[in-house]
């Protein structure tokens, strides 16, 4: 069985070695499929306000806010992290 997999594994590894390493822009489509997030009604003042929308993700002790353009593939056009109190303190 392992002999029959050897050529396939070799092809996969060879392809990975020659993979394109160019940066991929973060679009809203990629973000939405891969990041658990909340939709925000508006963007914080420190992020783009016009022709944009924002989403937030909570991780550790911060709220991470991502801004995306309304047009085209909706690329990410801004990001800010805001400190948040630990959840235990907030719920007491």
Backbone as CSV, one residue per row, in Angstrom:
resi,resn,N_x,N_y,N_z,CA_x,CA_y,CA_z,C_x,C_y,C_z
1,UNK,0.823,-1.191,0.000,0.000,0.000,0.000,0.867,1.255,0.000
2,UNK,1.914,1.284,0.836,2.749,2.474,0.908,3.500,2.709,-0.389
3,UNK,3.850,1.642,-1.111,4.528,1.820,-2.401,3.635,2.528,-3.401
4,UNK,2.342,2.226,-3.370,1.433,2.846,-4.325,1.220,4.334,-4.017
5,UNK,1.423,4.738,-2.779,1.271,6.140,-2.406,2.535,6.958,-2.671
6,UNK,3.659,6.313,-2.780,4.935,7.024,-2.931,4.942,7.997,-4.113
7,UNK,4.502,7.611,-5.326,4.515,8.579,-6.422,3.602,9.780,-6.168
8,UNK,2.460,9.533,-5.556,1.532,10.628,-5.255,2.144,11.586,-4.246
9,UNK,2.733,11.053,-3.194,3.366,11.888,-2.176,4.504,12.692,-2.794
10,UNK,5.293,12.072,-3.655,6.402,12.773,-4.308,5.886,13.931,-5.154
11,UNK,4.784,13.728,-5.877,4.216,14.806,-6.690,3.697,15.952,-5.831
12,UNK,3.045,15.626,-4.728,2.523,16.661,-3.833,3.661,17.472,-3.241
13,UNK,4.702,16.796,-2.786,5.841,17.503,-2.203,6.558,18.349,-3.241
14,UNK,6.695,17.867,-4.450,7.339,18.645,-5.510,6.519,19.879,-5.833
15,UNK,5.208,19.741,-5.862,4.347,20.887,-6.128,4.429,21.917,-5.018
16,UNK,4.509,21.455,-3.776,4.604,22.382,-2.648,5.909,23.160,-2.698
17,UNK,6.972,22.524,-3.137,8.267,23.192,-3.206,8.267,24.292,-4.259
18,UNK,7.435,24.164,-5.280,7.389,25.146,-6.351,6.153,26.038,-6.282
19,UNK,5.433,25.998,-5.158,4.215,26.801,-5.014,4.548,28.283,-5.073
20,UNK,3.636,29.046,-5.643,3.792,30.492,-5.717,3.710,31.068,-4.311
21,UNK,4.673,31.890,-3.937,4.694,32.472,-2.601,4.277,33.942,-2.602
22,UNK,3.631,34.387,-3.676,3.156,35.764,-3.740,2.049,35.965,-2.704
23,UNK,2.016,37.135,-2.062,0.964,37.393,-1.067,-0.426,37.339,-1.695
24,UNK,-1.367,36.848,-0.927,-2.760,36.804,-1.366,-3.516,37.858,-0.571
25,UNK,-4.186,38.792,-1.245,-4.931,39.813,-0.496,-6.064,39.181,0.311
26,UNK,-6.297,39.706,1.509,-7.392,39.211,2.337,-8.685,39.854,1.833
27,UNK,-9.521,39.054,1.211,-10.828,39.531,0.771,-11.865,39.151,1.819
28,UNK,-13.026,39.794,1.750,-14.076,39.456,2.704,-14.520,38.007,2.530
29,UNK,-14.519,37.499,1.320,-14.911,36.106,1.078,-14.010,35.150,1.867
30,UNK,-12.712,35.374,1.836,-11.769,34.526,2.581,-11.980,34.717,4.079
31,UNK,-12.088,35.972,4.516,-12.277,36.285,5.934,-13.540,35.619,6.469
32,UNK,-14.654,35.784,5.760,-15.936,35.263,6.233,-15.911,33.742,6.397
33,UNK,-15.226,33.076,5.507,-15.172,31.612,5.558,-14.211,31.089,6.626
34,UNK,-13.284,31.915,7.087,-12.233,31.388,7.953,-12.132,32.021,9.336
35,UNK,-12.843,33.106,9.597,-12.737,33.783,10.891,-14.120,33.908,11.525
36,UNK,-14.255,33.390,12.744,-15.496,33.567,13.495,-15.554,35.042,13.879
37,UNK,-16.646,35.712,13.521,-16.686,37.160,13.698,-18.100,37.671,13.950
38,UNK,-18.164,38.946,14.299,-19.429,39.663,14.495,-19.517,40.764,13.457
39,UNK,-20.707,40.992,12.921,-20.924,42.107,12.002,-21.122,43.376,12.833
40,UNK,-20.430,44.439,12.472,-20.589,45.714,13.169,-21.502,46.633,12.363
41,UNK,-22.323,47.405,13.059,-23.204,48.368,12.382,-22.411,49.485,11.725
42,UNK,-21.289,49.852,12.344,-20.430,50.895,11.786,-18.984,50.618,12.187
43,UNK,-18.072,51.256,11.490,-16.647,51.081,11.775,-16.207,52.069,12.847
44,UNK,-15.253,51.683,13.700,-14.695,52.639,14.660,-14.093,53.838,13.917
45,UNK,-14.047,54.971,14.587,-13.558,56.207,13.973,-12.139,56.089,13.430
46,UNK,-11.337,55.210,13.984,-9.944,55.071,13.551,-9.782,54.238,12.278
47,UNK,-10.879,53.727,11.742,-10.836,52.933,10.511,-11.619,53.656,9.410
48,UNK,-11.413,53.273,8.143,-12.119,53.943,7.037,-13.631,53.961,7.269
49,UNK,-14.251,55.105,6.981,-15.677,55.297,7.235,-16.537,55.212,5.978
50,UNK,-16.002,55.631,4.860,-16.806,55.685,3.635,-16.543,54.475,2.754
51,UNK,-17.614,53.973,2.145,-17.516,52.834,1.222,-16.812,51.641,1.857
52,UNK,-17.143,51.391,3.120,-16.503,50.284,3.832,-17.483,49.668,4.829
53,UNK,-17.126,48.501,5.331,-17.874,47.856,6.403,-16.870,47.150,7.296
54,UNK,-17.252,46.887,8.536,-16.314,46.305,9.500,-16.872,45.055,10.151
55,UNK,-15.955,44.193,10.523,-16.263,42.966,11.246,-15.304,42.867,12.433
56,UNK,-15.748,42.218,13.512,-14.923,42.104,14.711,-14.760,40.649,15.114
57,UNK,-13.585,40.341,15.610,-13.296,39.020,16.158,-12.682,39.223,17.539
58,UNK,-13.067,38.391,18.479,-12.550,38.504,19.842,-11.551,37.373,20.051
59,UNK,-10.345,37.750,20.445,-9.297,36.759,20.683,-8.442,37.240,21.838
60,UNK,-8.263,36.378,22.822,-7.508,36.702,24.028,-8.152,37.910,24.699
61,UNK,-7.401,38.943,24.989,-7.955,40.116,25.672,-8.098,41.291,24.723
62,UNK,-8.462,41.017,23.478,-8.595,42.103,22.502,-9.753,41.845,21.544
63,UNK,-10.301,42.943,21.065,-11.304,42.902,20.001,-10.575,43.356,18.745
64,UNK,-10.514,42.493,17.747,-9.812,42.773,16.496,-10.857,43.200,15.463
65,UNK,-10.692,44.410,14.927,-11.669,44.947,13.984,-11.015,45.048,12.607
66,UNK,-11.689,44.485,11.619,-11.218,44.444,10.240,-12.151,45.277,9.380
67,UNK,-11.587,46.150,8.542,-12.390,46.971,7.628,-12.210,46.454,6.207
68,UNK,-13.314,46.397,5.470,-13.305,45.917,4.089,-13.968,46.941,3.180
69,UNK,-13.509,47.023,1.944,-14.102,47.928,0.961,-15.445,47.363,0.495
70,UNK,-16.373,48.256,0.202,-17.684,47.852,-0.315,-17.616,47.369,-1.762
71,UNK,-16.559,47.698,-2.463,-16.503,47.436,-3.908,-15.601,46.268,-4.266
72,UNK,-15.758,45.802,-5.503,-14.908,44.731,-6.037,-14.998,43.464,-5.216
73,UNK,-13.834,42.868,-4.922,-13.770,41.645,-4.117,-13.802,41.942,-2.626
74,UNK,-14.095,43.181,-2.261,-14.117,43.624,-0.858,-12.806,43.296,-0.149
75,UNK,-11.696,43.887,-0.622,-10.417,43.635,0.039,-10.369,44.297,1.415
76,UNK,-9.534,43.748,2.291,-9.336,44.352,3.602,-8.579,45.662,3.413
77,UNK,-9.095,46.737,4.010,-8.465,48.047,3.846,-8.048,48.666,5.179
78,UNK,-8.297,47.958,6.264,-7.882,48.479,7.561,-8.009,47.435,8.651
79,UNK,-7.261,47.650,9.733,-7.283,46.731,10.870,-6.866,47.491,12.123
80,UNK,-7.522,47.208,13.233,-7.132,47.746,14.540,-7.470,46.716,15.598
81,UNK,-6.668,46.669,16.631,-6.951,45.828,17.793,-7.216,46.749,18.975
82,UNK,-8.249,46.434,19.723,-8.627,47.234,20.880,-8.568,46.340,22.119
83,UNK,-7.892,46.817,23.154,-7.835,46.054,24.408,-9.235,45.894,24.970
84,UNK,-9.489,44.728,25.504,-10.781,44.455,26.121,-10.530,43.857,27.505
85,UNK,-11.370,44.189,28.458,-11.176,43.605,29.786,-11.467,42.104,29.719
86,UNK,-10.837,41.328,30.587,-11.146,39.898,30.624,-12.649,39.677,30.840
87,UNK,-13.195,38.661,30.218,-14.628,38.399,30.256,-15.128,38.217,31.691
88,UNK,-14.331,37.605,32.530,-14.730,37.401,33.929,-15.013,38.715,34.621
89,UNK,-14.198,39.724,34.381,-14.417,41.042,34.998,-15.686,41.691,34.445
90,UNK,-15.924,41.516,33.158,-17.089,42.130,32.515,-18.390,41.534,33.047
91,UNK,-18.403,40.246,33.322,-19.634,39.553,33.737,-19.920,39.672,35.234
92,UNK,-18.984,40.190,36.032,-19.213,40.301,37.483,-20.062,41.475,37.833
